[in-house]
Amino acid sequence: MKCRFCGTRLDAPCVDGDTAMHSKESHVFLDLGTAPPSNAFLTSEELAAPETWFPLKLYTCPTCLLVQVDEVQSRAEIFSSDYVYFSSYSRSWLEHAQRYVDAVVNRLDLGTNSLVVEVASNDGYLLQYVSEHGIPCVGIEPTNSTAQAARERGIETISEFFGQRFAQDFVASRRKADLIVANNVLAHVPDLNDFVSGLAITLSREGAITIEFPHLQQLVAQRQFDTVYHEHFSYFSLHTVRTVFATYGLRVWDVERLSTHGGSLRVWASHNTSHHRDTDAVIEVLAEERAAGMLELDYYRGFQTQADEVKDDLLSFLLEQRRLGCKVVGYGAAAKGNTLLNYAGVRRDLLPYVVDASPHKQGRYLPGSRIPVVTERQLRTDRPDIVLILPWNLREEITSQLAYIREWGGRFATAVPRMVIS
């Protein structure tokens, strides 16, 4: 296996510190064994067939410090036509997108003569707000299911994977973009160089790119190992993103800290020759990463123990509740929940079902654990003692939505970064 950015060999023996011990494992950041693709939900007919499980192991590149999973499935297999993740089913995510659009339109002085392109535009969750401002926009979304949902909103959407060749064809047939938005897609890119090169080609001379991604520093600090799954090929620090962008003549000139997905960064970048001035925020975040040790390989060792503690605590909690005769059910059929449940080996005996608001997941079964996904009506019928919130980043939204379970003494629980019951 080679680093998807710089090409360094990751699965070869290396010298481990002063002991001169040669070990392949010295590059391993996290080993979660094997798991099926986290969004490969099953139909009832598919329950009689076997599932394919793939290795889920992360490596740290000793050269560029990019944390990454080996590519065991092609992107076309992962992001298939029946992809079930639709962004618009999260109220807080829609509000986040609308706030961003209102702010960026003013900051970049976008108008009817501008062009906004969103890469991985999903179901039009964000571009609908761009369209409301009367600004021309185009979505690039490879999954047909979500792309069709965007078109039904009136958002022009091209169903292709984004990269250098696509960018060249797009610019030749249309024009360069004044703003490129790429939220939570950088991690999903197997060919990082091809993708970032495409961004540089598509961007106008004075245009801007904004990219949001979960911050690796927060993943480590908050023990968010469940955000690791096969769709996420890479995990980023600002240091590494800045290095990758610089390779293609793109300069990171601002960064914002966000609370989304357990702690994300929004990076602003443009061509090196653009008029945008660097902000102090870039220097501050880079300094924080350096102070945390993120520029040293030792930082990336020992995370396995943190993940195992979360797993063990969850299993102990579920087993204890079963012993006490308390019914625990899940809420949120999120990819992160599938990683957690499969690594912990949780099945229907400990978690009989998971509730989800998306009709695209209801009536299906979680990959691996094969736990059924049901509608919210099941909660009122069963009146469970505890609802385990799997997408812990949406805890506030979900506890507000399901506040009625308090009427029968129900409580909420989350497992990451540690077990909390309230």
Stockholm file with secondary structure:
# STOCKHOLM 1.0

chainA/1-422         MKCRFCGTRLDAPCVDGDTAMHSKESHVFLDLGTAPPSNAFLTSEELAAPETWFPLKLYTCPTCLLVQVDEVQSRAEIFSSDYVYFSSYSRSWLEHAQRYVDAVVNRLDLGTNSLVVEVASNDGYLLQYVSEHGIPCVGIEPTNSTAQAARERGIETISEFFGQRFAQDFVASRRKADLIVANNVLAHVPDLNDFVSGLAITLSREGAITIEFPHLQQLVAQRQFDTVYHEHFSYFSLHTVRTVFATYGLRVWDVERLSTHGGSLRVWASHNTSHHRDTDAVIEVLAEERAAGMLELDYYRGFQTQADEVKDDLLSFLLEQRRLGCKVVGYGAAAKGNTLLNYAGVRRDLLPYVVDASPHKQGRYLPGSRIPVVTERQLRTDRPDIVLILPWNLREEITSQLAYIREWGGRFATAVPRMVIS
#=GR chainA/1-422 SS CBCTTTCCBSSSCEEEGGGTEEEGGGGEEEEEEEECCTTCCBCTGGGGSCCCCEEEEEEECTTTCCEEECCCSCHHHHSCTTCCCCGGGCHHHHHHHHHHHHHHHHHTTCCTTCCEEEESCTTSTTHHHHHHTTCCEEEECCCHHHHHHHHHTTCCEECSCCSHHHHHHHHHHSCCEEEEEEESCGGGCSCHHHHHHHHHHHEEEEEEEEEEEEBHHHHHHTTCGGGCCTTCCEEBCHHHHHHHHHHTTEEEEEEEEECGGGSEEEEEEEETTSSCCCCHHHHHHHHHHHHHTTTSGGGGSSHHHHHHHHHHHHHHHHHHHHHHTCCEEEECCCHHHHHHHHHHTCCTTTCCCEECSCTTTTTSBCTTTCCBEECTHHHHHHCCSEEEESSGGGHHHHHHHTGGGGGGTCEEEECSSSCEEC
#=GC SS_cons         CBCTTTCCBSSSCEEEGGGTEEEGGGGEEEEEEEECCTTCCBCTGGGGSCCCCEEEEEEECTTTCCEEECCCSCHHHHSCTTCCCCGGGCHHHHHHHHHHHHHHHHHTTCCTTCCEEEESCTTSTTHHHHHHTTCCEEEECCCHHHHHHHHHTTCCEECSCCSHHHHHHHHHHSCCEEEEEEESCGGGCSCHHHHHHHHHHHEEEEEEEEEEEEBHHHHHHTTCGGGCCTTCCEEBCHHHHHHHHHHTTEEEEEEEEECGGGSEEEEEEEETTSSCCCCHHHHHHHHHHHHHTTTSGGGGSSHHHHHHHHHHHHHHHHHHHHHHTCCEEEECCCHHHHHHHHHHTCCTTTCCCEECSCTTTTTSBCTTTCCBEECTHHHHHHCCSEEEESSGGGHHHHHHHTGGGGGGTCEEEECSSSCEEC
//
